[in-house]
Amino acid sequence: MAVPKLARRRISSHLRMCLLALGVALSGCANNTRRPPAPVDLTEPAAAAGEGHGPEVPRHLLNGFAGIAHEDAETEGLGLGIDYEYRFSELFGVGAFTEFIAGEGRAIIVGADLVWHPTEPLSLFLGYGEERKNAEWEGVLRVGGLYEFPIGGGWAVSPTVAYDFSLKHPDEDVVVLGVSLGYGW
């Protein structure tokens, strides 16, 4: 079966958007932007107590996700996903995500997001993605957050919640609840 020209163009534009988001997220991977720690003056009481020199946050975060997606009271499915974040500062990062939802129907979501870290274990995100459901693509606005519980060696377990606003069909918004297992370096 041949793919119509318009569908190929639409798929191609979605693929370009995802590659662009991934390129932006990975753009800092080759550069080590970490600065060496400032020299500590042990004659000052604050420096001797270690104030102002907290642990360095990881620049790269990779999470695997598993959870439940609720479209309405009657429709739910299993959600599996993966996301990557590049933190360009202690407070902000950019990321890319993809998620597969299987239940009564199947859907795949691919997108990019901005991440805010108001405190170290808490991450809040806002992003745009494209969802393929019923053989057509539609835009979604994703809002959510997670809370990290470090388990050692750069690994963390995080309860995660996300809300996907369907831009084409407002009655098809989706709530996603689950757990992420992540690694930061």
C-alpha positions in Angstrom: 0.0 0.0 0.0 1.5 3.3 -1.0 1.5 6.2 1.5 -0.2 9.3 0.0 2.1 12.3 -0.7 0.4 14.5 1.9 0.8 11.8 4.6 4.5 11.4 3.8 5.0 15.2 4.1 3.2 15.2 7.4 5.3 12.3 8.8 8.4 13.9 7.5 7.6 17.2 9.3 7.0 15.3 12.6 10.2 13.4 12.2 12.1 16.7 11.6 10.5 18.2 14.7 11.6 15.2 16.8 15.2 15.2 15.4 15.4 19.0 16.0 14.3 18.5 19.7 16.7 15.7 20.2 19.5 17.7 18.6 18.8 20.7 20.9 18.7 18.4 23.9 22.0 16.7 23.0 23.8 19.8 21.8 25.7 20.2 25.1 26.8 16.5 25.3 30.2 17.0 23.7 31.1 20.0 25.9 31.9 19.6 29.5 30.3 22.8 30.9 31.1 22.0 34.5 33.4 24.5 36.2 36.0 23.3 38.6 35.1 24.0 42.2 36.0 27.4 43.7 38.9 27.4 46.1 37.8 27.1 49.7 39.1 29.6 52.2 39.1 27.7 55.5 39.6 30.8 57.5 36.0 31.9 57.0 33.4 30.1 59.1 30.8 29.6 56.3 33.5 28.0 54.0 34.7 25.7 56.8 31.1 24.5 57.4 30.8 23.7 53.7 28.0 26.2 53.0 27.5 27.2 49.3 29.3 24.2 47.9 26.5 21.6 47.4 26.8 18.6 45.2 26.9 19.2 41.5 23.7 18.3 39.7 23.9 15.9 36.8 23.7 17.5 33.3 22.1 14.5 31.6 19.1 12.6 32.8 17.6 9.5 31.1 14.3 8.0 32.5 12.3 4.9 31.6 8.6 5.2 32.5 5.8 2.7 33.2 2.3 3.7 34.2 -1.4 3.9 33.5 -3.0 6.3 31.1 -6.7 7.4 31.7 -8.6 9.1 28.9 -11.9 9.0 30.7 -13.6 6.8 33.3 -14.1 4.0 30.8 -10.8 4.1 28.9 -7.4 3.3 30.3 -4.3 1.7 29.1 -0.7 0.8 29.9 1.9 3.6 29.2 5.5 2.9 28.5 8.0 5.6 27.7 11.5 7.1 27.7 12.7 10.6 28.1 16.0 12.5 28.1 16.8 15.8 29.7 19.8 18.1 29.3 20.1 20.5 32.3 21.8 23.7 31.2 21.6 25.2 34.7 20.6 24.1 38.2 17.0 25.4 37.6 16.3 24.6 33.9 16.6 21.9 31.3 15.3 20.9 27.9 14.2 17.4 27.0 12.6 15.0 24.5 10.1 12.3 25.3 8.3 9.4 23.6 5.5 7.3 25.1 3.6 4.3 23.8 0.1 3.7 25.2 -1.7 0.4 24.7 -5.2 -0.3 25.8 -8.5 -0.3 24.0 -6.6 1.5 21.3 -3.0 2.3 20.7 -1.2 5.7 20.6 2.3 7.0 20.4 3.4 10.4 21.6 6.6 12.1 20.6 7.6 15.6 21.8 9.9 18.1 23.5 9.6 19.9 26.8 11.1 22.5 29.1 11.9 21.4 32.6 12.0 23.5 35.7 13.6 22.3 39.0 12.3 24.5 41.8 14.0 22.3 44.3 16.5 19.4 43.7 14.1 16.4 44.0 11.2 18.1 42.1 10.9 18.5 38.4 8.0 20.3 36.6 7.7 20.1 32.8 5.7 21.8 30.0 6.0 20.5 26.5 4.5 20.0 23.1 4.1 16.7 21.3 2.4 14.9 18.5 0.2 12.0 19.2 -0.6 9.3 16.6 -3.9 7.7 17.3 -6.5 6.2 14.8 -4.0 6.7 11.9 -3.8 10.5 12.3 -1.4 12.9 14.1 -2.7 15.5 16.5 -1.0 18.0 18.8 -0.9 17.6 22.5 0.3 20.0 25.2 1.9 18.1 28.1 2.1 19.4 31.7 3.4 17.4 34.6 6.0 16.7 37.2 8.0 14.1 39.1 9.7 13.8 42.5 13.0 12.0 42.6 14.0 9.6 45.3 17.7 8.8 44.9 18.7 5.2 45.3 22.5 5.6 44.8 25.1 5.6 42.0 23.2 8.3 40.0 20.0 6.3 39.9 16.6 7.5 41.1 13.0 6.3 41.3 10.3 9.0 40.7 6.5 9.0 41.0 5.4 10.8 37.8 2.2 12.5 36.8 1.4 14.1 33.4 -1.7 15.7 31.8 -1.9 15.7 28.0 -4.3 18.4 26.6 -5.5 17.3 23.1 -5.4 20.4 20.9 -7.7 18.8 18.3 -10.2 16.9 20.5 -10.5 18.6 24.0 -12.7 15.7 25.1 -9.8 13.3 24.7 -7.4 14.7 27.3 -5.3 12.0 29.0 -4.0 11.7 32.6 -0.9 9.6 32.9 0.3 8.2 36.4 3.3 6.1 36.9 6.8 5.5 38.1 10.1 6.4 36.4 13.5 4.8 36.9 16.2 7.3 35.9 19.9 7.7 35.7 21.8 11.0 35.8 25.4 11.7 34.8 
